[in-house]
């Protein structure tokens, strides 16, 4: 009897719980990790806030109603409420929202973990979190479940936060804002090349975001390793330095290689690729600024006149303003689309990997998010950088001067 029970337990797949902050820059690599783990025969449960469910399905071209099969494993989804209405709440007001999210996570995540065996699934073997939700490490420790962290930014940014927290090198301050930052394994950085959350004289909301990021580093001892969405050859010197301080495991790039991309699916995606098919080789500028960056009306006007006057063909991803992010709707200048004609195409979403891998694309006008940076490097597409916030500032420095 005891032997049969033991065999039954060992026959159960390992169960990994992935917990992600609800933004596409965090969701994408975490989902890719989930698919990779599932393809190795694991059961993977992915969780984030309920309000992001519809956007997650659209931007990742999946349904979350049923488990997805990958190889001999599966990826399933559970969502939890942050206690706020889906619409009419500004979730970009970090001073308001992050304490709300922490409270919800501390209440809901233990229930999700404990409910797995009750619903006939294997118990959670490991929890993996990503930045902006450092409290997951605390919850995992309280539940006696091993925890790992998926770092979804560059190792250079990781090294910068680590050295800042532990005061290993001098950093600029409000009193001495012009100090150069000399971190081993990195080029010398100026103050305005740091992640915006660490820059001197930064806005108050950036100070809170900086504290949240640093809170993840304070909890590094609670994670048995840090997984990075990159590869050692890209940041070899930085990896060498960081390996002295923590267990860093590069597992990227997490997206599929350029030769194994699936065909675009869905009406919008297929329409994008069909339009690119109609354009000459190396003739199109791809314009996309991720899911968080929202241009002002003046920025949209200037960029629109720029592409119009240059005469280039372009595929421009213009996402609608999100009320829950407190974003103000913007529009193109009057007559812009008529003047552009078939030389340009505007969509609210595009299958970025298939776009970057298309022979018609010559250049990527990007906000320099880490996902976009790794993808464009892998495809060898030149970039025009337009960073806005967070790690994008430092990624821009590396895309222009290092990589």
C-alpha positions in Angstrom: 0.0 0.0 0.0 2.8 2.4 1.0 4.7 1.5 -2.2 1.6 2.2 -4.4 1.1 5.5 -2.7 4.7 6.5 -3.3 4.4 5.5 -6.9 1.2 7.6 -7.4 3.0 10.6 -5.9 6.0 10.3 -8.1 3.8 9.9 -11.2 2.3 13.3 -10.6 4.0 16.1 -12.6 5.9 18.9 -10.8 3.6 21.9 -10.5 5.0 25.3 -11.0 3.0 28.5 -10.1 4.0 31.5 -12.2 2.9 34.9 -10.7 3.1 37.9 -12.9 2.7 41.6 -12.6 -0.2 42.6 -15.0 1.7 44.4 -17.8 2.6 42.9 -21.1 6.3 43.4 -20.6 6.1 41.1 -17.6 3.4 38.8 -19.0 5.2 37.9 -22.2 8.4 36.4 -20.8 6.5 34.7 -18.0 4.1 33.1 -20.4 7.0 32.0 -22.6 8.7 30.4 -19.5 5.4 28.7 -18.7 5.2 27.2 -22.2 8.8 26.0 -22.0 8.3 24.3 -18.6 5.1 22.7 -19.8 6.8 21.3 -22.9 9.2 19.5 -20.5 6.3 17.7 -18.9 5.4 20.0 -16.0 2.1 21.3 -14.9 2.2 25.1 -14.9 -0.4 27.4 -13.4 -0.2 31.1 -14.5 -1.8 33.8 -12.4 -2.2 37.5 -12.6 -5.0 40.0 -11.9 -8.5 39.4 -13.4 -8.6 42.8 -15.0 -5.8 41.9 -17.4 -7.4 38.7 -18.6 -9.0 39.9 -21.9 -5.9 41.9 -22.8 -3.7 38.9 -22.1 -5.8 36.7 -24.4 -5.7 39.3 -27.2 -2.1 40.2 -27.1 -0.9 36.6 -26.7 -3.4 35.1 -29.1 -4.6 32.4 -26.6 -7.7 31.4 -24.7 -7.5 31.0 -20.9 -10.7 29.0 -20.5 -9.0 25.7 -20.7 -5.4 24.3 -20.1 -3.1 24.6 -23.1 -1.1 21.5 -24.0 2.6 21.8 -24.7 4.4 18.5 -25.2 3.6 16.2 -22.4 2.7 19.1 -20.0 0.1 21.7 -19.7 -0.3 25.4 -19.0 -3.4 26.5 -17.1 -4.7 29.9 -15.9 -6.1 31.3 -12.6 -6.9 34.9 -12.1 -7.5 36.8 -8.9 -9.3 40.1 -8.3 -7.4 43.0 -7.0 -10.6 44.3 -5.5 -11.0 47.1 -7.9 -13.5 47.5 -10.8 -12.1 46.6 -14.2 -12.8 50.0 -15.6 -12.6 53.5 -14.2 -9.6 52.8 -11.9 -6.2 54.3 -12.6 -3.8 51.4 -12.0 -0.9 53.5 -13.1 -1.3 55.6 -10.0 1.3 53.6 -8.2 1.0 55.3 -4.9 -2.6 54.2 -4.8 -2.4 50.9 -6.7 0.7 49.0 -5.4 -0.5 48.8 -1.8 -3.9 47.6 -3.1 -2.1 44.9 -5.2 0.0 43.8 -2.2 -3.0 43.4 0.0 -4.8 41.3 -2.7 -1.8 39.1 -3.3 -1.2 38.4 0.3 -4.9 37.4 0.6 -5.4 35.5 -2.6 -2.1 33.8 -3.4 -2.1 31.5 -0.4 -5.7 30.5 -1.3 -4.6 29.7 -4.9 -1.7 27.6 -3.6 -3.7 25.7 -1.0 -6.6 25.0 -3.5 -4.5 23.0 -5.9 -4.6 19.6 -4.1 -8.2 20.3 -3.1 -9.1 20.4 -6.8 -7.3 17.2 -7.7 -4.1 18.8 -9.0 -0.6 18.2 -7.7 0.5 20.5 -4.9 2.6 23.5 -6.0 6.3 22.5 -6.1 7.7 25.9 -6.9 6.6 29.6 -7.2 8.2 32.0 -9.7 7.6 35.7 -9.5 8.7 38.7 -11.5 9.5 42.3 -10.6 7.0 44.7 -9.0 5.5 42.0 -6.9 8.3 41.2 -4.4 5.8 40.1 -1.8 5.4 36.8 -3.6 8.7 35.8 -2.1 7.3 36.4 1.4 4.2 34.4 0.7 6.2 31.5 -0.7 8.4 31.5 2.4 5.4 31.5 4.7 3.9 28.5 2.7 7.3 26.7 2.7 7.3 26.5 -1.1 10.6 27.1 -2.9 10.7 30.4 -4.8 12.6 31.6 -7.9 12.5 35.0 -9.5 12.2 35.6 -13.3 14.1 38.8 -14.0 12.5 40.3 -17.1 15.0 43.1 -17.7 18.7 43.1 -18.7 21.5 41.9 -16.4 23.0 45.3 -16.7 19.9 46.8 -15.0 19.9 44.0 -12.5 23.6 44.9 -11.6 22.6 48.5 -11.3 19.8 47.9 -8.8 22.0 45.5 -6.9 24.9 47.9 -6.5 22.6 50.7 -5.7 20.9 48.8 -2.9 24.1 47.6 -1.3 26.0 50.9 -1.9 28.8 49.1 -3.6 29.7 52.1 -5.8 28.8 55.8 -5.5 25.5 56.9 -7.2 24.2 60.4 -8.0 22.2 62.1 -5.4 20.0 65.3 -5.3 23.0 67.1 -3.9 25.5 65.5 -6.4 23.5 64.7 -9.5 26.4 64.6 -12.0 28.4 61.7 -10.5 29.4 59.1 -13.1 28.4 55.5 -12.1 31.2 52.9 -12.4 29.8 49.5 -12.0 32.1 46.5 -12.6 31.2 44.8 -15.9 29.3 47.8 -17.3 30.4 50.9 -19.3 30.6 54.1 -17.3 27.0 55.5 -16.9 25.8 59.1 -16.6 23.0 60.0 -14.2 20.5 60.3 -17.1 21.4 56.8 -18.4 20.3 55.1 -15.2 16.9 53.5 -14.9 14.5 56.4 -14.3 13.5 55.0 -10.9 17.0 55.5 -9.6 17.8 58.9 -11.1 18.3 61.9 -8.8 15.5 64.5 -8.6 13.1 61.9 -10.0 9.3 62.4 -9.6 7.7 61.1 -6.4 5.9 58.2 -8.2 9.3 57.0 -9.5 10.7 57.0 -6.0 8.0 54.5 -5.0 8.6 52.3 -8.0 12.3 52.4 -7.2 11.5 51.2 -3.7 9.4 48.3 -5.0 12.2 47.3 -7.4 14.7 47.4 -4.6 12.3 45.4 -2.3 12.8 42.5 -4.8 16.6 42.7 -4.3 16.2 42.8 -0.5 14.3 39.5 -0.9 16.9 37.8 -3.1 18.0 35.5 -0.3 14.4 34.1 -0.3 14.8 33.0 -4.0 16.9 29.9 -4.7 17.9 31.4 -8.1 17.2 34.2 -10.5 16.2 33.3 -14.0 17.1 35.9 -16.7 15.5 36.4 -20.1 18.8 36.8 -21.8 21.9 34.9 -22.7 25.4 35.0 -21.3 27.2 36.0 -24.5 25.1 39.2 -24.7 26.3 40.4 -21.3 29.2 38.2 -20.5 31.1 40.7 -18.3 28.0 41.5 -16.3 27.2 37.8 -15.7 30.7 37.3 -14.4 30.4 40.1 -11.9 26.9 39.1 -10.7 27.8 35.4 -10.3 29.8 36.4 -7.3 26.7 37.7 -5.5 23.8 35.5 -6.5 22.7 32.4 -8.5 21.9 33.8 -11.9 20.6 31.5 -14.6 20.3 32.9 -18.1 17.5 31.0 -19.9 16.8 33.3 -22.8 15.9 34.4 -25.2 12.6 32.8 -24.2 10.8 33.4 -27.5 11.2 30.9 -30.3 14.1 31.2 -32.7 13.7 33.1 -36.0 13.5 29.8 -38.0 10.7 28.3 -35.9 8.2 31.2 -35.7 4.6 30.0 -36.0 2.4 31.5 -38.7 0.4 34.6 -37.7 -3.1 33.8 -36.6 -6.1 36.0 -36.0 -7.6 38.6 -38.4 -5.5 41.5 -37.3 -2.2 39.5 -37.3 -2.9 38.0 -40.7 -3.9 41.4 -42.1 -0.5 42.9 -40.9 1.5 40.1 -42.5 -0.5 40.4 -45.8 0.2 44.1 -45.9 4.0 43.5 -45.2 3.9 40.9 -48.0 2.9 43.7 -50.4 5.8 45.9 -49.5 9.4 45.7 -51.0 12.2 44.1 -49.0 13.7 46.4 -46.3 11.3 49.2 -46.9 9.1 49.4 -43.8 9.7 51.1 -40.5 7.9 49.3 -37.7 6.7 51.7 -35.0 5.7 50.3 -31.6 6.1 51.6 -28.0 4.8 48.6 -26.0 1.7 48.5 -23.8 2.5 51.0 -21.0 4.0 53.9 -22.9 1.3 56.3 -24.1 2.3 59.2 -26.3 1.0 62.7 -25.8 -0.9 64.4 -28.6 2.1 66.6 -29.4 4.3 63.5 -29.7 1.9 61.8 -32.0 1.6 64.9 -34.2 5.4 65.3 -34.4 6.0 61.6 -35.2 3.2 61.6 -37.8 4.6 64.6 -39.6 8.0 63.0 -39.4 7.0 59.8 -41.2 4.8 61.7 -43.6 7.6 64.1 -44.6 10.2 61.3 -44.8 8.1 59.4 -47.3 8.9 56.0 -45.7 6.5 53.1 -45.5 5.5 52.3 -41.9 3.5 49.9 -39.8 2.5 51.8 -36.7 1.0 50.1 -33.6 -1.2 52.8 -32.0 -2.9 51.2 -28.9 -6.1 52.8 -27.6 -5.9 54.8 -24.4 -6.6 52.7 -21.3 -8.9 54.3 -18.8 -7.6 52.1 -16.0 -4.2 53.6 -16.7 -5.5 57.2 -16.6 -4.5 57.7 -20.3 -5.9 60.5 -22.4 -7.1 59.5 -26.0 -5.0 60.8 -28.8 -5.5 60.9 -32.6 -3.5 61.5 -35.8 -3.4 65.0 -37.3 -6.3 65.8 -39.6 -5.8 64.3 -43.0 -2.8 62.2 -42.0 -4.1 58.8 -43.0 -5.5 60.1 -46.3 -2.1 61.6 -47.2 -0.2 58.4 -46.3 -2.5 56.2 -48.3 -1.2 52.6 -48.8 2.4 53.6 -47.8 1.4 53.3 -44.1 -0.7 51.0 -42.0 -2.0 51.7 -38.5 -3.2 48.9 -36.2 -3.9 48.6 -32.4 -1.9 45.4 -32.1 0.6 43.5 -34.2 2.3 40.1 -34.0 5.7 41.6 -33.2 7.9 38.5 -33.6 6.4 37.8 -37.1 6.7 41.5 -38.0 10.4 41.7 -36.9 11.1 38.5 -38.8 9.5 39.8 -42.0 11.9 40.7 -44.9 10.0 43.9 -45.6 10.9 45.4 -42.2 14.0 47.6 -42.3 14.0 49.4 -39.0 12.3 49.3 -35.6 11.2 52.6 -33.9 11.0 51.3 -30.3 10.5 52.3 -26.7 13.4 50.0 -25.8 11.6 47.7 -23.5 13.7 44.6 -22.7 11.4 42.2 -24.6 11.6 44.3 -27.7 15.3 44.9 -27.3 16.1 41.1 -27.2 13.8 40.4 -30.0 15.2 43.0 -32.3 18.8 42.0 -31.5 17.9 38.4 -32.3 16.5 39.4 -35.7 19.3 41.8 -36.4 16.9 44.8 -37.1 18.4 48.3 -36.7 16.6 50.5 -34.1 15.6 54.1 -33.6 15.3 54.5 -29.8 12.6 56.5 -28.0 12.9 55.4 -24.3 10.4 56.7 -21.8 10.6 55.2 -18.3 12.3 52.6 -16.1 14.8 50.3 -17.7 14.1 51.6 -21.2 16.6 54.4 -20.5 19.5 52.1 -19.9 18.4 49.7 -22.6 18.7 52.6 -25.1 22.2 53.2 -24.0 23.2 49.6 -24.6 21.4 49.3 -27.9 23.1 52.4 -29.2 26.6 52.1 -27.7 27.2 48.5 -26.6 25.2 45.8 -28.4 
